[in-house]
Amino acid sequence: MIVQPANAKGIDSPSKHHSVLALTGLAYALFLASAIIFDSILCTNHLRGARSGFVHGIFCIVPWCLVVLPVSGLVHALCRRNGWWRARTIALLLPGMASVIFLSGSLILAPPTAANLFKKNTGQPLPPGCTEVRMFHEGSCLGFGMTSIFSFRCRPEDTDELIRILRILRMDPQSDQSQTQPLNIINRNVTASWPDPATWKGSNVYFVDDDDSITGLWQAWLIADSTRERVYVVVDQG
């Protein structure tokens, strides 16, 4: 009598497959790599973005072990019981592959352009016909530590409309904080080629009222020169 090997019945040998810990670790490595690449593309300073993605990805080790690892153990037990070794490999790698697909898709569907990030951060499009648009953005795929700075020229009526729609309040020009806080954020993130709002005579600083704003707990400022044609918008989650 000829005895067929287990593989002839469509059942793989477990000795040919990696352990559940190795596959779960590989899935996490895929997630970490995708987070680093995503943040390096998302951020204006690509090196700082890659560092941000690495740090925030490392922070995910604990929730990954608490959530993904137990589920992977259950999947492993189910597949081992039924001899689904090839399916087990795919299932255990699925969290990592899903993160790669999700982050890649978000970059394709909503690339980090000035128009897209302005809309995302303020809920409003850039003023029509605005020129000299500059953008700085820093953040992570997890949404932590986000800072966005936009500089542009537009019509005075567009600036007034933006102030009205965003429901932001003019700050006391005598208050030191109204000038120093947004200026400090600008100065530590942008280059000398950007306009310097500290030199704008008669400029006004507007601040988002957190209790009645679309940006929630984030802090946001709008700085306009005396003509209301040159504008800075600063959004900081700090």
N, C-alpha and C positions, 0 to 999 in steps of 0.2 A: 504494500500500500504506500502510495506517495503522500507524504505530509507536506502541505503547502505552508510556507512561512506566513507569519501574521500580516506582513505587508501585502501579500496577495489578496487579502480580504479588505484592503483599503485602510488597515490600521497601522500607523507608524510606530516605530520602535522609540520608546522614551529616551533611550540612550543617545539618540542622535540629536536631541533638542536641548536648548539651554534651560537653565534653572529659572524659576519664577522671579527670583531677585535680580538675575542678570537682565532679563527682559524688561522688568519694571524700571531698572536703572537706565537701560537704553532708552526707554520711553521718556524718562525724565531728561536725559541728555538731549533728546530731540526738542523737548519743550524749552530747555535752557538755551539751546542754540538758536531756536526761532525767536525767543525773547531778545537775545543780544542783537540779532540781525534786524529785527523789527524796530527796536529802539534806536539803533545806529542810523537807520534810514529815516525814522520819524523825527529825530532831533536835528537841529541845524548844525550843532557841533557833533559830528559823527562819533568822535572818540568818547566824548562825555556820554553820548547816547548808549554806546556799547557798554561802557562801565555801569551805567544805570541799569541796563537790561541784565547784566551779570549779577549785580547786587540784589535787585528785586527777584531775580530768578532763584538765587540762593535762599532768599527768605521763604520761598515756596516749598522748600524741602519738607518742613514740618507738616503743612496741610497735605502735601503730596503723600507723605507716609501715613497720615491719619485717614485719608480718604481713598486714594488710588491703590495703595498697597493692600488693604483688606479686601477691596473689590477684586484685585488681581488674584489674591489667594482663593477667593470663591470661584473665579473663572477657571483657575488652574485645577481646582478640585473637580469641578464639573467636567472639564475637558479630559482630565486624566481618567475619570471614571468611565467615560464613553470612548476613550481612545482617540480623541480629536486633537492630536498633537499639532498638526499644521494650523488648524483653526485657533488653537490656544496661542500660538506665536503671534498671529495677526491680532487677536483680541487683546493680548497684553501690551502690544505696541500701539494699540489704537489711541490711547490718550495723547501720546507724543505726536502721532501722525495728525490727530485732530487739531492740536495746537498749531502745527505747521500750516495746515490747510486754512484754519481760521485766520491766523495773522497774515498769511500771504493774501488771502482773499480780501481782507480789510484794506491792505495797501493798494490792491488793484482797483477795488471799488471806490475807495476814498483816498487817493494819494495825498500826502501831506503838503498840499499847496497852500499859499496864503489865503486864497478864497475859501478853501475847504475848512481850514483850521479856524479862520475868523468866524465862519458860520457855525462851526461846532462849539466854539467857546462863548459866543455872544448870542447865538440863535438868530442872527441877522446877517444878510449878505454884505459884502463890502459895498460902500457907496458906489453907485453907477458912475463910470467915467473917472474913477480916482486914478491918480498917477503916482509915480515915484514910490511904488509899494515896496516896503521892506518887511521882512518877517524874521523873528527869532522864536524858536520853540524848543522846549525841553520838557520831557516827561517820560512815562513808561507805559508799556502795554497794560499794566495793572492800574493805571490812572493815578499814581502817586507822584507828588512833587512836581506838578505841572506848572510851567511858566511860559506864557506866550506874550510876545511884544510885537505890535504892528505899528508901522509908520507909513503915512501916505498923505497925499494932497487931494483935496476934494472941494466942492463948492460949499460956501458957508451954510446954505440951506440944507445940504446933506449932513453937515455936522450937527446942525440943530435938530434934524430929524432923528439922527442916531442917538442924540442925548435924550430926546423925548421917548423913543421906543425902548431904550434900555432902562428908562426910569432911574437915571442917575442924578445925583445931587451935587450942586456946586459946593466945593469946600471953602472954608474961610481962608482967604488969601493971607491972613495974618498968622495962620497956624503953621508951625514949622513942619508938622507931620504931613500936612497936605502937599508940601513940596518935596520933602526929603525922601519919603518912603517910595513913591513911584520912580523918582529920579535915581535912587540907589539901585533899584531893580534894573533900570535901563543901563546905568553906567557899568554895572558889573557883568553885563551880558552882551552888549553890542559893541561894535568896533567904532573907531573914530570917524569912519566914513558916513555914519548915520548923522542926521540932524541932531543938534544939541538943544533940547527944550529948555535947558537952564539959561540959554541966551535969548529966549523969546521974551521980549518986553510986553507986558500987559497980558500975559498968558493966563488962562483959567484952568483949574484942576477940578475935575468932577469925580465923585466916588460913588460906587454902587452901594445902595442901601440893601444890606443883606436880608432884611425882613421883607423886602418887596422887590426881589430881583429874580431874573431867570438864571443867574449863575449860582444860586444856592449859597453855600458857605464860602465860596471863593471870593477873594478880593479883586476888585477891578477898578481901574482908573481910566479916565479920558483926559488928555491934556491937549488943549487947543491954543494956538497963538491968538493975538489980538484980532486978526482978520478971520479966524475960524476956518482957515484954508489948510493950514498945516496941523496935522493931528497925530497924536500917539494914543494907542489903546493898549493898556497893560492888564493882563489877567494873571493872577498869581495864586496858587494853591498853597505854596510855601509850607 
